[in-house]
């Protein structure tokens, strides 16, 4: 499983459909189109041409924890590590 790391990757996924939402979690998904060279391409927000944001054709996961839920960076990083460990 690959991890989202670039801001453009997170923006592309957040621009996609919301699959499920609870009080504390939201699950977004983004359909990837395989390009000619095997790289997955998706059009980023504010861009009309495809960008190679997802180089590997595999499941991707990204976690964001807002400051309003966890004020300290240590707490936010701990929550994200736990999410990645479960995935």
C-alpha positions as a Python dict, from the first residue, in 0.01 Angstrom:
ca = {
    (1, 'X'): (0, 0, 0),
    (2, 'X'): (134, 341, -100),
    (3, 'X'): (104, 657, 112),
    (4, 'X'): (-12, 993, -19),
    (5, 'X'): (269, 1242, 40),
    (6, 'X'): (234, 1535, -196),
    (7, 'X'): (-19, 1814, -152),
    (8, 'X'): (-141, 1762, -510),
    (9, 'X'): (-218, 1397, -435),
    (10, 'X'): (-430, 1490, -133),
    (11, 'X'): (-609, 1763, -333),
    (12, 'X'): (-687, 1520, -616),
    (13, 'X'): (-837, 1266, -375),
    (14, 'X'): (-1035, 1528, -180),
    (15, 'X'): (-1178, 1657, -508),
    (16, 'X'): (-1315, 1307, -573),
    (17, 'X'): (-1628, 1150, -433),
    (18, 'X'): (-1694, 1108, -61),
    (19, 'X'): (-1769, 741, 1),
    (20, 'X'): (-1850, 751, 372),
    (21, 'X'): (-1864, 1013, 647),
    (22, 'X'): (-1897, 996, 1025),
    (23, 'X'): (-1850, 1256, 1298),
    (24, 'X'): (-1475, 1194, 1308),
    (25, 'X'): (-1382, 1033, 976),
    (26, 'X'): (-1443, 1089, 607),
    (27, 'X'): (-1349, 841, 335),
    (28, 'X'): (-1274, 988, -8),
    (29, 'X'): (-1186, 801, -324),
    (30, 'X'): (-1043, 893, -660),
    (31, 'X'): (-1062, 673, -969),
    (32, 'X'): (-729, 637, -1145),
    (33, 'X'): (-687, 597, -1520),
    (34, 'X'): (-385, 393, -1630),
    (35, 'X'): (-174, 583, -1881),
    (36, 'X'): (17, 443, -2176),
    (37, 'X'): (334, 390, -1970),
    (38, 'X'): (151, 230, -1677),
    (39, 'X'): (153, 540, -1457),
    (40, 'X'): (-182, 633, -1311),
    (41, 'X'): (-295, 978, -1414),
    (42, 'X'): (-553, 1203, -1260),
    (43, 'X'): (-640, 1563, -1337),
    (44, 'X'): (-554, 1778, -1038),
    (45, 'X'): (-773, 2064, -916),
    (46, 'X'): (-739, 2377, -1128),
    (47, 'X'): (-563, 2189, -1407),
    (48, 'X'): (-703, 2064, -1735),
    (49, 'X'): (-410, 1846, -1836),
    (50, 'X'): (-334, 1509, -1673),
    (51, 'X'): (-59, 1492, -1413),
    (52, 'X'): (131, 1179, -1313),
    (53, 'X'): (43, 1206, -944),
    (54, 'X'): (15, 834, -873),
    (55, 'X'): (317, 658, -1023),
    (56, 'X'): (232, 310, -894),
    (57, 'X'): (-88, 124, -986),
    (58, 'X'): (-169, 13, -628),
    (59, 'X'): (-399, 115, -343),
    (60, 'X'): (-305, 451, -186),
    (61, 'X'): (-389, 581, 161),
    (62, 'X'): (-352, 922, 320),
    (63, 'X'): (-443, 1049, 666),
    (64, 'X'): (-512, 1407, 770),
    (65, 'X'): (-580, 1508, 1130),
    (66, 'X'): (-691, 1869, 1177),
    (67, 'X'): (-561, 2088, 1458),
    (68, 'X'): (-910, 2135, 1598),
    (69, 'X'): (-919, 1763, 1689),
    (70, 'X'): (-563, 1736, 1821),
    (71, 'X'): (-387, 2061, 1911),
    (72, 'X'): (-41, 1914, 1964),
    (73, 'X'): (164, 1789, 1669),
    (74, 'X'): (276, 1488, 1871),
    (75, 'X'): (-86, 1381, 1914),
    (76, 'X'): (-168, 1434, 1545),
    (77, 'X'): (136, 1231, 1438),
    (78, 'X'): (46, 951, 1679),
    (79, 'X'): (-306, 931, 1537),
    (80, 'X'): (-173, 922, 1180),
    (81, 'X'): (79, 650, 1267),
    (82, 'X'): (-201, 441, 1417),
    (83, 'X'): (-416, 487, 1104),
    (84, 'X'): (-129, 378, 878),
    (85, 'X'): (-52, 79, 1104),
    (86, 'X'): (-412, -45, 1082),
    (87, 'X'): (-417, -1, 705),
}
